[in-house]
Amino acid sequence: MLNKMKKKLGLPAAILAVSTGAQIHSSEAFAKEFLDGLAEINFLALQNYQAIQAKEGAFRPVDEEQSDGFGRLRVNLMFKFHITDYITADVDIAEEPNDFGNNGDRDFSFHQDFAGIEFELLGLSGHASDDSNLTLRLGNIGASPFQFKGFQDGADNQGNALIGNGITDYATAENGAQLSYKKSYEDGPIRSYTLAGHMTTSSFGEAFQEDRGYNYRLQGAVEFTNGFKAGLSFFQANQGDQLRFENGIASLDGLTTTNYRFGDGENYNFSASASSERDTHVGAMPGLNQSIVELDLAYQFSPNTNVILMLGKSSDDYTFADTDGNALAGITYFGTDGVADADGTTFDSVNVIKGESSVEYYVVEAQHYIIPDKFYVAARYADAKNTSELIEQTDNKVKRLQVAAGYWFNDKTLLKVEYVDQDEGINSGGQIGAGFDGITSEISVKF
């Protein structure tokens, strides 16, 4: 679904389980129980306000003169069912305007946003343990290469200290199977470690196209008693066999690509884009034989202060191209073919050629509570370099600075205000064309 980059309950829960964020507030802490504890429900709602503008030279000049205003209300209902002591099921029902295809400006319906069944295999086999678990999940598998920071999706935003997800947050959910193991220790330098792997089809729905492959993930993390955490992730997609080349050019029309090729977002909206678009990430890779390697390091200085460092590289065996087969820095580009007056016209490429496209990136994020449990400040700086082999290696970076403050009215209600400034080089793969800046805010409830 670029499309449907999902995670709910699966991805946020996985992130929060190992998060280093100070004073993390989780909906699981106040989920309402029903049927003698066999069922839980959370209600989430979010309203945002933004005043941002694209910078001069953006692909779409209309984005340079936007009005400020309120966005659509986002609403989620999260259900969890305890079928037995060792079998649970979850489903997230959401109405959010930037999901479920390009009809997001008109679709006010609720959808199954994320769902799955989980089997705790140690318990089912009669070897239940208080300090370890081995879980098989079937259904929607949420995954991302980052492990220790918050992420937001729809109304589920309170685990993210800032507002926008990152420019290289390669996150998604697809259909498949995941096996994960966690081991905890009461003594010693290591508090716990986790291992996870999954295999999915490259779709949030169903995908049985000829020559469609599978997507794979291997991930591990170690948490130490001194507050330090380290994690390593590896992703690999195998979707390139679907391509049919003619004169060295192949079309993406009708093909299944990886949902994490750009990243997911509750990000920033522009007047020239449909509300279902996610065009503030780096759009350098087609997402066919895409791989991602990321190292995450985190340190909790105190209960109120933490910092996270993310280092990664993502690459693909293919590069976006125009209709003549010329390599493009990313999916979005300024074009002239077939347009009488090309001023202000942009296109999304549907063509690819053989040749590696790649992005090298790093992200630094910090959060500090000035008033414990009440008021915090946070910042994130991201730098992503388009290192694709067919792209000129000049002016090829996307950089974003985010500075935010958050105030908890109570443990269910959070107000966030953020200043964001993004710069995009001409060869960066950025989808706005020059970048953007401005103020955005969110108020959310989660209970």
C-alpha positions in Angstrom: 0.0 0.0 0.0 2.5 3.0 -0.3 0.9 2.6 0.5 0.1 0.8 3.4 3.1 1.0 5.6 1.6 -0.4 8.8 2.6 -1.5 12.1 -0.1 -1.0 14.7 0.0 -3.1 17.8 2.7 -5.1 16.0 5.3 -2.4 15.2 4.6 0.1 18.0 4.4 -2.7 20.6 7.7 -4.1 19.3 9.3 -0.7 19.4 8.0 0.2 22.8 9.1 -3.1 24.2 12.7 -2.2 23.7 12.4 1.6 23.5 15.0 3.7 25.2 12.7 6.8 25.2 12.5 8.6 28.5 9.2 8.4 30.3 7.5 6.3 27.6 3.8 6.3 27.9 2.1 3.1 26.6 -1.5 2.5 25.9 -1.1 -1.0 27.4 -0.8 0.6 30.8 -4.4 1.6 30.8 -6.1 -0.7 28.3 -9.7 -1.4 29.3 -10.5 -5.1 30.0 -13.6 -6.9 29.2 -15.0 -10.5 29.4 -13.1 -11.2 32.6 -9.8 -10.0 31.1 -10.1 -12.0 27.9 -10.4 -8.9 25.8 -8.8 -5.4 25.9 -9.6 -2.3 24.0 -7.8 1.1 23.5 -9.3 4.2 21.9 -7.0 6.7 20.2 -7.7 10.0 18.6 -5.4 12.8 17.2 -5.9 16.2 15.7 -3.1 18.1 14.1 -2.4 21.7 13.0 0.3 22.8 10.6 1.8 25.9 9.1 4.5 24.8 6.7 5.7 25.9 3.3 7.8 24.3 0.6 11.0 26.2 -0.2 11.6 28.2 -3.3 12.3 25.8 -6.2 10.0 23.0 -5.1 8.8 20.6 -7.7 5.3 22.0 -7.3 5.3 25.8 -6.9 1.8 25.7 -5.4 3.3 24.1 -2.3 5.4 27.3 -1.7 2.2 29.2 -0.9 0.2 27.1 1.4 -2.4 28.1 4.0 -2.0 26.9 7.5 -4.8 24.9 9.0 -6.1 21.8 10.7 -5.8 18.2 9.4 -8.3 15.4 9.4 -9.0 13.8 12.8 -7.4 10.4 13.0 -9.1 7.6 15.0 -8.1 4.1 16.0 -9.7 1.3 17.9 -7.2 -1.4 19.1 -8.5 -4.8 20.3 -6.5 -7.6 21.8 -8.0 -11.0 22.6 -6.5 -13.6 25.0 -7.8 -16.8 23.5 -5.8 -19.0 25.8 -2.8 -18.4 28.2 -0.5 -18.8 25.2 -2.6 -17.6 22.2 -3.5 -14.0 21.6 -5.0 -12.2 18.6 -5.1 -8.4 17.8 -6.8 -6.2 15.4 -6.5 -2.4 14.9 -9.4 -0.7 13.2 -8.5 2.7 11.9 -9.9 5.7 10.0 -6.9 7.8 8.9 -6.8 10.0 5.8 -3.4 9.1 4.5 -3.9 5.4 4.2 -5.6 2.8 2.0 -4.7 4.1 -1.4 -5.1 7.5 -3.2 -8.7 7.9 -2.2 -7.6 9.2 1.1 -9.2 12.6 0.5 -12.6 11.0 0.3 -12.5 7.8 2.3 -13.8 8.2 5.8 -14.3 4.5 6.3 -12.8 2.4 9.1 -10.5 -0.4 7.9 -8.6 -3.3 9.3 -5.3 -1.6 9.8 -3.3 -4.3 11.4 -4.2 -7.8 12.7 -2.6 -11.1 13.6 -2.5 -14.2 15.8 0.4 -14.9 18.1 1.4 -18.3 19.6 3.8 -18.5 22.5 5.5 -21.7 21.6 7.3 -22.4 24.9 4.0 -22.3 26.8 2.1 -24.4 24.2 4.8 -27.1 24.3 4.7 -27.2 28.1 8.0 -25.4 28.7 6.6 -22.0 29.8 9.3 -19.7 31.3 9.1 -16.4 33.3 12.3 -15.1 31.7 12.0 -16.2 28.1 9.4 -16.5 25.3 9.3 -17.8 21.8 6.5 -16.3 19.8 5.2 -17.1 16.3 3.0 -14.4 14.7 0.9 -15.0 11.7 -1.0 -12.3 9.8 0.2 -8.7 9.4 3.9 -8.5 10.3 5.1 -5.1 11.3 8.8 -4.3 10.9 11.4 -1.6 10.6 15.2 -1.5 10.9 15.1 1.0 13.8 14.5 -0.5 17.2 14.7 1.9 20.0 12.8 5.0 19.0 9.1 5.9 18.8 7.1 5.8 15.6 3.7 7.1 14.8 0.9 5.9 12.6 -2.6 7.3 12.5 -3.7 8.3 16.0 -1.0 6.1 17.6 1.6 8.9 18.1 2.5 9.1 21.8 5.5 6.8 21.6 7.2 9.2 19.2 8.7 12.2 21.0 8.6 14.3 17.9 5.9 14.6 15.2 7.1 13.6 11.8 8.6 10.1 11.3 12.1 10.2 9.9 13.2 10.6 6.2 14.7 7.1 6.3 12.1 5.3 8.6 11.8 2.2 6.4 8.8 0.7 8.1 5.9 -1.3 6.8 3.6 -4.2 7.5 2.9 -7.1 5.2 1.4 -10.6 5.3 3.5 -13.5 6.5 5.0 -15.2 9.5 7.4 -14.0 12.2 9.4 -15.9 14.9 10.8 -13.9 17.8 12.7 -14.9 20.9 13.4 -12.8 24.1 15.5 -13.7 27.1 15.7 -11.7 30.3 18.2 -11.8 33.2 17.9 -10.8 36.8 21.6 -10.5 37.4 24.7 -9.7 35.3 25.6 -7.0 32.8 22.9 -8.0 30.3 19.3 -7.2 31.1 17.8 -8.9 28.0 18.3 -9.8 24.4 15.9 -10.3 21.5 16.1 -12.1 18.2 13.5 -11.9 15.4 13.0 -13.1 11.8 10.2 -13.0 9.4 9.2 -13.9 5.8 6.4 -12.0 4.1 4.8 -11.4 0.8 5.3 -7.9 -0.4 1.7 -6.8 0.2 -0.6 -5.7 3.0 -3.3 -7.5 1.1 -2.8 -10.5 -1.1 -0.2 -10.8 -3.8 0.1 -13.8 -6.1 1.6 -12.2 -9.2 3.9 -14.2 -11.4 7.5 -14.2 -10.2 6.7 -12.2 -7.1 9.2 -13.1 -4.4 9.4 -12.9 -0.6 10.7 -10.3 1.8 12.9 -11.3 4.7 14.1 -9.7 8.0 16.7 -10.7 10.6 17.0 -8.5 13.7 18.6 -8.6 17.1 19.1 -6.3 20.1 20.9 -6.4 23.4 20.0 -4.3 26.5 22.6 -3.8 29.2 21.9 -2.9 32.8 23.9 0.3 32.5 21.3 1.8 30.2 23.1 1.1 26.9 21.3 -0.8 24.0 22.6 -2.0 20.7 20.6 -3.5 17.8 21.3 -4.7 14.3 18.8 -5.2 11.5 19.0 -6.8 8.0 16.2 -6.6 5.4 16.1 -8.3 2.0 13.4 -8.1 -0.7 13.3 -10.3 -3.8 10.8 -8.7 -6.2 13.0 -8.1 -9.3 12.1 -11.2 -11.2 8.7 -9.6 -12.1 10.4 -7.0 -14.4 10.1 -7.4 -18.1 12.7 -5.3 -20.0 12.3 -3.8 -23.4 15.2 -1.8 -24.8 16.8 -1.8 -21.3 13.7 -0.2 -19.7 11.1 -2.0 -17.5 7.8 -0.7 -16.1 6.6 -0.9 -12.5 3.0 -0.9 -13.5 1.1 -3.8 -12.0 4.2 -5.0 -10.0 4.5 -5.7 -6.3 7.2 -3.6 -4.7 8.3 -3.5 -1.1 6.2 -1.2 1.1 9.3 0.0 3.0 11.0 1.4 -0.1 10.2 5.0 1.1 9.1 4.6 4.7 5.9 5.2 6.5 4.5 8.4 7.7 2.3 10.6 9.7 4.4 13.4 8.3 3.6 16.7 6.7 0.9 17.4 4.1 1.1 19.5 1.0 -1.7 21.1 -1.0 -0.5 19.7 -4.3 -0.5 16.1 -2.9 -3.4 13.8 -2.0 -3.6 13.3 1.8 -2.7 9.6 1.2 0.7 10.6 -0.2 3.9 10.2 1.8 6.2 12.4 -0.2 8.6 13.8 2.5 10.8 10.8 2.7 13.8 9.9 0.5 12.3 8.3 -2.7 15.5 7.0 -4.3 14.8 3.3 -4.6 12.1 1.4 -6.6 11.9 -1.3 -3.8 12.4 -4.5 -5.9 15.6 -6.3 -4.7 16.0 -3.8 -1.9 18.2 -4.5 1.1 18.7 -2.5 4.3 21.4 -2.8 7.0 21.1 -0.6 10.1 22.9 -0.4 13.4 21.1 1.3 16.3 22.8 2.5 19.5 20.9 4.0 22.4 21.8 5.2 25.9 19.6 6.1 28.8 21.5 8.7 30.8 18.8 8.9 33.4 15.0 8.2 33.7 14.5 11.6 32.1 17.2 11.7 29.3 18.1 9.5 26.4 19.9 9.6 23.1 19.7 7.4 20.0 22.1 7.0 17.1 21.0 5.2 13.9 23.4 4.3 11.0 22.3 2.6 7.9 22.4 1.9 4.2 19.6 0.8 1.9 20.2 -0.3 -1.7 18.4 -1.8 -4.7 19.6 -3.5 -7.9 17.5 -1.0 -10.0 17.2 2.7 -10.5 14.3 4.9 -11.5 14.4 6.2 -15.0 12.5 8.5 -17.4 10.8 7.3 -20.6 14.1 7.4 -22.5 15.9 5.3 -20.0 17.9 8.0 -18.4 18.6 7.4 -14.7 16.7 9.6 -12.2 17.7 10.5 -8.6 14.3 9.4 -7.3 10.7 8.7 -8.1 9.6 12.3 -8.2 11.2 14.6 -10.9 10.5 17.6 -13.0 9.5 16.5 -16.5 8.6 17.8 -19.9 7.5 14.8 -21.9 4.0 15.2 -23.3 3.4 18.5 -21.4 2.6 21.7 -23.3 3.5 23.9 -20.4 6.0 22.1 -18.2 6.3 24.9 -15.6 5.3 23.5 -12.2 4.8 20.0 -13.5 6.2 16.9 -11.8 6.0 13.2 -12.5 6.3 10.0 -10.6 8.4 7.6 -12.5 7.0 4.1 -13.3 10.1 3.0 -15.2 13.3 1.4 -14.0 16.7 0.4 -15.5 19.4 -1.9 -14.2 21.9 -0.2 -11.9 22.2 0.1 -8.2 20.4 2.8 -6.3 21.4 3.4 -2.7 21.0 5.7 0.3 23.5 6.0 3.2 22.1 7.7 6.3 22.5 8.5 9.9 20.0 9.9 12.5 20.6 11.3 16.0 17.6 11.7 18.3 17.5 13.0 21.9 14.7 13.5 24.5 14.9 15.2 27.9 12.1 15.7 30.4 12.5 19.1 32.1 9.5 18.2 34.4 9.4 14.4 34.9 6.3 12.8 33.5 5.0 16.2 32.4 7.1 18.4 30.0 9.9 17.4 27.7 12.0 18.7 24.8 13.3 16.6 21.9 15.3 16.9 18.8 16.2 14.8 15.7 18.7 15.4 13.0 18.8 13.1 9.9 21.2 13.1 7.0 20.6 10.9 3.9 23.0 10.8 1.0 21.9 9.4 -2.4 24.8 7.2 -3.4 23.2 5.6 -6.4 25.9 4.5 -9.0 24.1 6.2 -12.0 23.5 9.5 -10.2 25.9 12.4 -10.1 27.5 12.6 -6.6 27.0 16.3 -6.1 24.1 18.1 -4.3 22.8 14.6 -3.3 21.7 15.0 0.3 18.4 15.3 2.1 18.8 16.8 5.6 16.1 17.3 8.2 16.1 19.0 11.6 13.2 18.6 14.0 12.9 20.4 17.4 9.9 19.7 19.5 8.3 20.1 22.9 5.7 17.8 24.5 3.3 18.4 27.4 1.3 15.7 29.2 -2.0 17.1 30.6 -2.4 13.6 32.1 -1.2 10.1 31.3 -3.7 9.9 28.4 -3.4 13.3 26.8 -0.3 14.7 25.0 0.3 18.0 23.2 3.3 18.2 20.9 4.6 21.2 19.0 7.4 20.9 16.5 9.6 23.1 14.2 10.8 21.2 11.1 13.3 22.3 8.5 14.2 20.0 5.5 16.7 20.6 2.7 16.8 18.6 -0.5 19.6 18.6 -3.0 18.8 18.2 -6.7 20.3 14.7 -6.8 19.1 13.7 -3.4 15.9 11.7 -4.2 13.9 14.1 -2.1 10.3 14.3 -3.3 9.5 18.0 -2.5 12.3 19.2 -4.7 13.8 21.9 -2.5 12.6 21.0 1.0 10.2 22.7 3.4 10.0 24.3 6.8 7.4 25.4 9.4 5.5 24.6 12.5 3.3 21.7 13.2 1.5 20.4 16.3 -0.6 17.5 17.5 -2.9 16.8 20.4 -3.8 13.2 21.1 -5.7 11.0 23.5 -5.0 7.4 24.2 -6.9 5.3 26.7 
